[in-house]
């Protein structure tokens, strides 16, 4: 072997060492096929992964999530208290709002760069890019309302548009690209925008049209939901919680999910945000969780006994991985739904207050603080409830009840025979808790400004967030939203 190696090296000494890589596409030739052009979408979808973190924080403005102050923990300059009490300010909470704003617009800029790439000519790839761009504009419309339509690179200082103008542009974009979007689900299209994702965005857009523009579009919302349901591409899973398991990529209900992987694509860490420090002993996590997020007492109490969805909350005595009951500073480690006050002195009472979330399966014995669950953006259970609401508002109560009962049957809940708007909102809460639809739902049902635990009634201008102070200083064309 040594002799053979020596001969090989001797033979190479007098030759040209330049290699021709026959299995690698030169950079200047990449993008010549539709498959190669579609591969350029990868980094853009990776950016979509920040959706979870951005919305996890801002969900605190709703009645379903609380991040109380436990001694000095989660004090954070009272940021979580201001969000909960609807007393946020453009400057004092700039990091929360500017983070959402810059994430959306940085993502849009990256999309526009690819749309300006002359090598991308495949109609399907271009349609997917524009649909993804429209989705980010939809998020901006919903959060900030009066925003910039960024459909090209460069040019003069961007001009702020009104809610109706942004609405019309998103609708136009999605309808124009729809014919060229794929009907394929799963496989290579898992986590990507296809026709049914576009239907879901349009359904959301139309469901909230009266909020965004002043003109309701209930029939249009129903029609988009009809397409998704009638396609037969998706089915309600028998087990509600399988949609949120650590291996939920196999779900036939999830229409769009953001792929996460504890080692390859981290960032999904709901376990760390919600669990108690000592929950490390229950789930064998590498580090102690942060003991922050919990559900509001009134919201937890709204779940009915016998409804399997109530099992998304962790309450009661907690145990170590080997089955021994745990204690916190000598007090039984029992999660209680009650939260005595928003600001609590340090101690076991504060640390154990509030039901915790296990809607997304908590990974045991993981090597990372992150988890493997894919975060669900759109799923069929929501589609049925959106269609039910649209029918209810159109006066088609029997059709609405039918769709609600389809969802309730899967949860093991008693079928309903009557349905009001309050009942519809409650049903959405039980089905969609901590999937970050709650703020939008509360606003649409006129409930966002009402008082709830730790919050007094708030003015209507709080229905949209302020334009971030950082952005106002950078762009003189931007004007602050009314009330701020």
C-alpha positions as CSV (number, residue, x, y, z in Angstrom):
1,X,0.0,0.0,0.0
2,X,2.8,2.4,0.8
3,X,4.5,1.6,-2.5
4,X,1.3,2.1,-4.4
5,X,0.7,5.5,-2.7
6,X,4.2,6.6,-3.5
7,X,3.8,5.7,-7.2
8,X,0.4,7.6,-7.3
9,X,2.0,10.7,-5.9
10,X,4.9,10.5,-8.2
11,X,2.6,10.1,-11.2
12,X,0.6,13.2,-10.2
13,X,3.7,15.4,-9.7
14,X,4.1,16.2,-13.4
15,X,0.4,16.7,-14.3
16,X,-2.0,19.6,-14.2
17,X,-3.9,19.4,-10.9
18,X,-6.9,21.4,-12.1
19,X,-10.0,19.3,-11.7
20,X,-13.2,19.4,-13.7
21,X,-16.1,18.8,-11.2
22,X,-18.6,16.8,-13.3
23,X,-21.1,16.5,-10.5
24,X,-21.3,20.2,-9.6
25,X,-23.3,22.8,-11.6
26,X,-21.1,26.0,-12.2
27,X,-22.6,29.0,-10.4
28,X,-23.1,30.9,-13.7
29,X,-25.1,28.0,-15.0
30,X,-27.3,27.3,-12.0
31,X,-31.0,28.2,-12.5
32,X,-31.4,26.9,-16.0
33,X,-34.2,24.4,-15.0
34,X,-37.4,24.9,-13.1
35,X,-36.1,22.6,-10.4
36,X,-33.0,24.6,-10.0
37,X,-35.0,27.9,-9.9
38,X,-37.3,26.5,-7.3
39,X,-34.2,25.6,-5.2
40,X,-33.5,29.3,-4.9
41,X,-36.6,29.6,-2.7
42,X,-34.9,27.7,0.2
43,X,-33.4,30.6,2.0
44,X,-36.6,32.6,1.6
45,X,-38.6,29.8,3.3
46,X,-36.0,29.6,6.0
47,X,-36.7,33.2,6.9
48,X,-40.4,32.2,7.4
49,X,-39.2,30.3,10.4
50,X,-39.1,33.5,12.4
51,X,-42.9,33.6,12.4
52,X,-43.1,31.6,15.5
53,X,-40.9,33.8,17.7
54,X,-42.4,37.1,16.5
55,X,-46.0,36.0,17.1
56,X,-45.3,34.1,20.3
57,X,-44.3,37.4,21.9
58,X,-47.1,39.5,20.6
59,X,-49.8,36.9,21.4
60,X,-49.5,38.4,25.0
61,X,-51.8,41.2,23.9
62,X,-54.7,38.7,23.8
63,X,-56.9,37.1,26.5
64,X,-55.3,33.6,26.0
65,X,-51.7,34.2,27.0
66,X,-50.0,35.8,30.0
67,X,-46.3,36.3,30.9
68,X,-46.6,37.4,34.5
69,X,-43.7,38.8,36.6
70,X,-42.5,36.2,39.0
71,X,-40.2,38.0,41.5
72,X,-37.6,39.5,39.2
73,X,-38.1,37.0,36.5
74,X,-39.8,38.3,33.3
75,X,-39.8,41.8,34.6
76,X,-38.0,43.1,31.4
77,X,-38.9,46.7,32.1
78,X,-42.6,45.9,32.3
79,X,-42.7,45.1,28.6
80,X,-45.0,42.1,29.0
81,X,-47.2,44.1,31.3
82,X,-47.6,46.9,28.8
83,X,-48.5,44.4,26.1
84,X,-51.0,42.6,28.3
85,X,-52.6,45.9,29.4
86,X,-52.6,47.5,26.0
87,X,-50.5,50.4,27.2
88,X,-47.6,49.8,24.8
89,X,-45.8,52.8,23.2
90,X,-44.0,53.2,19.9
91,X,-40.7,54.1,21.5
92,X,-40.8,52.1,24.8
93,X,-41.7,48.9,22.9
94,X,-39.9,49.6,19.6
95,X,-38.1,46.3,19.8
96,X,-41.3,44.3,19.7
97,X,-42.9,46.2,16.8
98,X,-39.7,47.0,14.9
99,X,-38.8,43.3,15.1
100,X,-42.0,42.3,13.3
101,X,-41.7,45.2,10.8
102,X,-38.1,44.5,9.8
103,X,-38.6,40.8,9.6
104,X,-41.4,41.2,7.1
105,X,-39.7,43.8,5.0
106,X,-36.3,42.2,5.0
107,X,-38.0,39.0,3.8
108,X,-39.9,41.0,1.1
109,X,-36.6,42.6,0.0
110,X,-35.0,39.1,-0.4
111,X,-38.0,38.0,-2.4
112,X,-37.8,41.0,-4.6
113,X,-34.2,40.3,-5.3
114,X,-35.1,36.9,-6.6
115,X,-38.0,38.3,-8.6
116,X,-35.5,40.7,-10.2
117,X,-33.2,37.8,-11.1
118,X,-33.4,37.4,-14.9
119,X,-32.4,33.7,-14.7
120,X,-35.7,32.9,-12.9
121,X,-38.2,32.4,-15.7
122,X,-40.2,29.4,-14.5
123,X,-43.8,30.5,-14.1
124,X,-44.4,28.3,-11.1
125,X,-41.4,29.7,-9.2
126,X,-42.3,33.3,-10.0
127,X,-45.9,32.6,-8.8
128,X,-44.6,31.1,-5.5
129,X,-42.3,34.0,-4.9
130,X,-45.1,36.5,-5.4
131,X,-47.5,34.5,-3.2
132,X,-44.9,34.5,-0.4
133,X,-44.4,38.2,-0.8
134,X,-48.2,38.8,-0.7
135,X,-48.3,36.8,2.6
136,X,-45.8,39.1,4.3
137,X,-47.8,42.1,3.1
138,X,-50.9,40.4,4.6
139,X,-49.1,40.1,8.0
140,X,-48.1,43.8,7.8
141,X,-51.7,44.8,6.9
142,X,-53.1,42.9,9.9
143,X,-50.5,44.2,12.4
144,X,-49.9,47.8,11.3
145,X,-52.6,48.4,8.6
146,X,-51.1,51.6,7.0
147,X,-47.9,50.2,5.5
148,X,-45.7,50.2,2.4
149,X,-46.3,48.1,-0.6
150,X,-42.8,46.9,-1.6
151,X,-43.1,45.3,-5.0
152,X,-39.7,46.4,-6.4
153,X,-36.2,47.1,-5.4
154,X,-34.8,50.6,-5.2
155,X,-36.6,53.7,-6.4
156,X,-37.8,56.8,-4.6
157,X,-38.6,56.8,-0.9
158,X,-41.5,54.3,-0.3
159,X,-44.9,55.7,0.1
160,X,-47.3,54.6,2.9
161,X,-50.6,53.1,1.7
162,X,-54.0,52.8,3.4
163,X,-55.5,49.5,4.6
164,X,-57.9,49.3,1.6
165,X,-55.1,49.9,-0.8
166,X,-52.9,47.2,0.7
167,X,-55.8,44.8,0.8
168,X,-56.6,45.4,-2.9
169,X,-52.9,44.8,-3.8
170,X,-52.7,41.5,-1.9
171,X,-55.9,40.3,-3.4
172,X,-54.7,41.2,-6.9
173,X,-51.3,39.5,-6.4
174,X,-52.8,36.3,-5.2
175,X,-55.4,36.0,-7.9
176,X,-52.9,36.8,-10.6
177,X,-50.4,34.1,-9.5
178,X,-53.0,31.5,-8.5
179,X,-53.2,29.7,-11.9
180,X,-49.5,29.1,-11.9
181,X,-49.3,27.8,-8.3
182,X,-48.9,24.0,-7.8
183,X,-51.7,21.7,-6.6
184,X,-49.1,19.3,-5.2
185,X,-49.2,18.8,-1.4
186,X,-46.5,17.2,0.7
187,X,-43.2,15.7,-0.5
188,X,-41.1,18.4,-2.2
189,X,-44.0,20.9,-1.6
190,X,-44.1,20.4,2.2
191,X,-43.8,23.8,3.8
192,X,-44.2,25.6,0.5
193,X,-46.9,27.8,-1.0
194,X,-49.3,26.0,-3.3
195,X,-52.8,26.8,-4.5
196,X,-54.4,25.9,-1.2
197,X,-52.1,28.1,0.9
198,X,-53.1,31.0,-1.4
199,X,-56.8,30.0,-0.8
200,X,-56.2,30.2,3.0
201,X,-54.5,33.6,2.8
202,X,-57.4,34.9,0.7
203,X,-59.9,33.4,3.1
204,X,-58.2,35.2,6.0
205,X,-58.1,38.4,4.0
206,X,-61.8,38.2,3.2
207,X,-62.8,37.0,6.7
208,X,-61.3,40.2,8.1
209,X,-62.2,42.5,5.1
210,X,-64.6,44.6,7.2
211,X,-61.9,45.3,9.7
212,X,-59.3,46.1,7.0
213,X,-61.5,48.1,4.6
214,X,-64.9,48.7,6.1
215,X,-66.6,46.3,3.6
216,X,-67.4,42.7,4.6
217,X,-66.7,39.9,2.2
218,X,-68.2,36.9,4.0
219,X,-69.3,35.1,0.8
220,X,-65.8,35.4,-0.7
221,X,-64.3,34.0,2.5
222,X,-66.7,31.0,2.3
223,X,-65.8,30.4,-1.3
224,X,-62.1,30.2,-0.6
225,X,-62.7,27.7,2.3
226,X,-65.0,25.7,0.0
227,X,-62.1,25.2,-2.5
228,X,-59.7,23.9,0.2
229,X,-62.3,21.6,1.7
230,X,-63.6,20.3,-1.6
231,X,-60.1,19.6,-2.9
232,X,-59.9,16.5,-0.8
233,X,-56.2,17.1,-0.4
234,X,-56.6,17.5,3.4
235,X,-58.5,15.6,6.1
236,X,-59.1,16.1,9.8
237,X,-56.8,13.8,11.7
238,X,-58.5,11.5,14.2
239,X,-56.1,12.7,16.9
240,X,-56.2,16.5,17.3
241,X,-52.8,16.5,19.0
242,X,-51.0,14.6,16.2
243,X,-51.0,17.8,14.2
244,X,-48.6,19.2,16.8
245,X,-46.5,16.2,17.6
246,X,-42.7,16.2,17.4
247,X,-43.1,14.3,14.1
248,X,-46.1,16.3,12.8
249,X,-44.8,16.4,9.2
250,X,-47.0,13.4,8.5
251,X,-50.2,15.3,9.4
252,X,-52.9,15.2,6.6
253,X,-54.6,18.2,8.2
254,X,-51.8,20.7,8.1
255,X,-52.0,22.9,5.0
256,X,-48.9,24.9,5.7
257,X,-46.3,24.2,8.4
258,X,-42.9,25.7,9.0
259,X,-40.3,22.9,9.2
260,X,-38.2,22.9,12.4
261,X,-35.5,20.5,13.4
262,X,-33.7,20.6,16.8
263,X,-30.3,20.2,15.2
264,X,-30.6,21.4,11.6
265,X,-33.2,24.2,11.8
266,X,-33.6,25.3,15.5
267,X,-35.9,28.0,16.8
268,X,-39.0,26.2,17.9
269,X,-38.7,26.4,21.7
270,X,-42.2,26.7,23.2
271,X,-41.1,24.1,25.8
272,X,-38.5,26.5,27.1
273,X,-40.9,29.5,27.1
274,X,-43.7,27.8,29.1
275,X,-42.3,25.2,31.4
276,X,-41.1,25.6,35.0
277,X,-37.4,25.5,35.7
278,X,-37.8,22.1,37.5
279,X,-39.7,20.7,34.5
280,X,-36.2,19.8,33.3
281,X,-36.5,16.9,35.6
282,X,-39.8,15.8,34.0
283,X,-38.7,16.0,30.4
284,X,-34.9,15.6,30.7
285,X,-34.2,18.8,28.8
286,X,-30.5,19.9,28.5
287,X,-31.2,23.1,30.4
288,X,-33.8,24.4,32.8
289,X,-36.8,26.0,31.0
290,X,-37.6,29.7,31.5
291,X,-40.9,29.6,33.4
292,X,-42.7,32.4,31.4
293,X,-45.7,31.8,29.2
294,X,-48.9,30.5,30.7
295,X,-52.6,30.7,29.8
296,X,-55.0,33.2,31.3
297,X,-57.1,31.8,34.1
298,X,-60.5,32.8,32.5
299,X,-59.4,31.4,29.2
300,X,-58.4,28.1,30.7
301,X,-61.7,27.9,32.7
302,X,-63.7,28.4,29.5
303,X,-62.7,24.9,28.3
304,X,-65.4,22.3,29.0
305,X,-64.8,19.0,30.7
306,X,-65.0,16.1,28.2
307,X,-63.5,18.3,25.4
308,X,-60.2,16.6,24.6
309,X,-58.7,20.0,23.6
310,X,-58.5,20.9,27.3
311,X,-55.6,18.4,27.5
312,X,-53.5,21.0,25.8
313,X,-52.9,22.5,29.2
314,X,-50.6,21.2,31.9
315,X,-52.1,21.5,35.4
316,X,-51.7,19.5,38.6
317,X,-48.9,17.6,40.3
318,X,-45.8,17.2,38.2
319,X,-43.4,14.2,38.4
320,X,-39.8,13.5,37.6
321,X,-38.9,11.3,34.6
322,X,-38.8,8.3,36.9
323,X,-42.3,9.0,38.3
324,X,-41.5,10.6,41.6
325,X,-43.6,13.6,42.7
326,X,-41.6,16.9,42.5
327,X,-41.6,19.7,44.9
328,X,-40.6,23.4,44.6
329,X,-38.9,24.8,47.7
330,X,-40.7,22.2,49.8
331,X,-44.1,22.9,48.3
332,X,-45.7,20.2,46.0
333,X,-44.9,21.1,42.4
334,X,-48.6,21.6,41.3
335,X,-49.4,23.9,38.3
336,X,-52.5,25.9,39.2
337,X,-54.7,27.6,36.7
338,X,-55.1,30.6,39.0
339,X,-52.7,33.5,38.7
340,X,-53.0,35.6,41.8
341,X,-51.6,38.8,40.4
342,X,-49.7,40.0,37.3
343,X,-46.7,40.9,39.5
344,X,-46.0,38.3,42.2
345,X,-43.2,38.1,44.8
346,X,-40.6,35.4,44.3
347,X,-41.5,32.0,45.7
348,X,-43.3,28.7,44.8
349,X,-46.8,30.4,44.5
350,X,-45.5,32.7,41.8
351,X,-43.5,30.0,40.0
352,X,-46.4,27.5,39.9
353,X,-49.1,29.9,38.9
354,X,-50.8,29.4,35.5
355,X,-51.6,26.4,33.3
356,X,-48.8,25.7,30.8
357,X,-49.0,24.6,27.2
358,X,-48.4,21.2,25.8
359,X,-50.4,21.6,22.6
360,X,-47.2,21.1,20.8
361,X,-45.8,17.8,22.2
362,X,-43.0,18.4,24.6
363,X,-39.9,16.5,23.4
364,X,-38.3,14.3,26.1
365,X,-34.6,13.5,26.4
366,X,-33.7,16.0,23.7
367,X,-30.1,17.0,23.0
368,X,-31.2,20.6,22.4
369,X,-33.4,23.3,24.0
370,X,-35.2,23.4,20.6
371,X,-37.7,20.9,19.4
372,X,-38.5,19.0,16.2
373,X,-42.2,20.0,15.9
374,X,-43.0,21.9,12.8
375,X,-45.0,25.0,13.5
376,X,-48.5,25.0,11.9
377,X,-49.6,28.2,10.1
378,X,-52.7,26.8,8.3
379,X,-54.7,23.6,8.9
380,X,-58.1,22.2,7.9
381,X,-59.7,22.5,11.4
382,X,-59.3,26.3,11.0
383,X,-60.8,26.1,7.5
384,X,-64.0,24.5,8.8
385,X,-64.3,27.1,11.5
386,X,-63.7,30.0,9.1
387,X,-66.4,28.6,6.8
388,X,-68.7,28.2,9.7
389,X,-68.2,31.8,10.8
390,X,-68.7,33.1,7.2
391,X,-72.0,31.1,6.9
392,X,-73.1,32.3,10.4
393,X,-72.6,35.9,9.4
394,X,-74.5,35.2,6.1
395,X,-77.4,33.9,8.0
396,X,-76.8,30.2,7.1
397,X,-76.9,29.0,10.7
398,X,-77.6,25.3,9.9
399,X,-74.5,25.1,7.6
400,X,-72.4,26.9,10.3
401,X,-73.5,24.5,13.0
402,X,-72.7,21.5,10.7
403,X,-69.1,22.7,10.3
404,X,-68.6,23.5,13.9
405,X,-69.8,20.0,14.9
406,X,-67.4,18.4,12.5
407,X,-64.6,20.0,14.5
408,X,-66.2,19.3,17.9
409,X,-66.8,15.7,17.1
410,X,-63.1,15.2,16.6
411,X,-62.5,16.7,20.0
412,X,-65.1,14.5,21.7
413,X,-67.2,17.5,22.6
414,X,-71.0,17.5,22.8
415,X,-72.6,18.6,19.5
416,X,-74.2,22.0,19.5
417,X,-77.7,22.8,18.2
418,X,-77.5,26.6,18.3
419,X,-74.8,29.0,17.5
420,X,-74.2,32.7,18.2
421,X,-71.3,35.0,17.4
422,X,-70.1,34.6,21.0
423,X,-70.3,30.9,20.7
424,X,-68.3,31.0,17.4
425,X,-65.5,33.0,19.0
426,X,-65.4,30.6,21.9
427,X,-65.1,27.7,19.6
428,X,-62.3,29.3,17.7
429,X,-60.5,29.9,21.1
430,X,-60.8,26.2,22.1
431,X,-59.6,24.9,18.7
432,X,-57.0,27.5,17.8
433,X,-55.4,28.4,21.2
434,X,-51.8,29.5,20.9
435,X,-51.8,29.2,17.1
436,X,-51.7,33.0,17.0
437,X,-55.1,33.7,15.4
438,X,-56.5,35.1,18.7
439,X,-55.7,38.8,18.3
440,X,-57.2,38.8,14.9
441,X,-60.3,36.9,16.0
442,X,-60.9,39.2,19.0
443,X,-60.7,42.3,16.8
444,X,-63.1,40.8,14.2
445,X,-65.6,39.9,16.9
446,X,-65.3,43.3,18.6
447,X,-63.8,41.8,21.8
448,X,-60.2,43.0,21.7
449,X,-60.8,46.2,23.6
450,X,-62.9,44.7,26.4
451,X,-61.5,44.3,29.9
452,X,-60.2,40.9,31.1
453,X,-57.8,39.6,33.8
454,X,-55.1,42.2,34.4
455,X,-56.4,44.5,31.7
456,X,-58.9,47.4,31.7
457,X,-60.9,48.4,28.7
458,X,-58.7,49.8,26.0
459,X,-59.3,52.3,23.2
460,X,-60.1,51.1,19.7
461,X,-56.9,52.5,18.2
462,X,-55.0,49.7,19.9
463,X,-56.5,47.3,17.3
464,X,-53.5,48.1,15.2
465,X,-49.9,48.4,16.4
466,X,-47.9,51.6,16.1
467,X,-45.5,52.2,13.2
468,X,-42.2,51.5,14.9
469,X,-40.3,54.6,16.1
470,X,-37.2,53.4,14.3
471,X,-39.0,53.3,11.0
472,X,-40.5,56.8,11.5
473,X,-37.0,58.1,12.0
474,X,-35.7,56.4,8.8
475,X,-38.5,57.2,6.4
476,X,-40.0,60.7,6.5
477,X,-42.9,59.5,4.3
478,X,-44.2,57.4,7.1
479,X,-46.9,58.8,9.4
480,X,-47.8,57.3,12.8
481,X,-51.0,55.4,13.1
482,X,-53.8,57.4,14.8
483,X,-53.9,57.4,18.6
484,X,-50.2,57.0,19.0
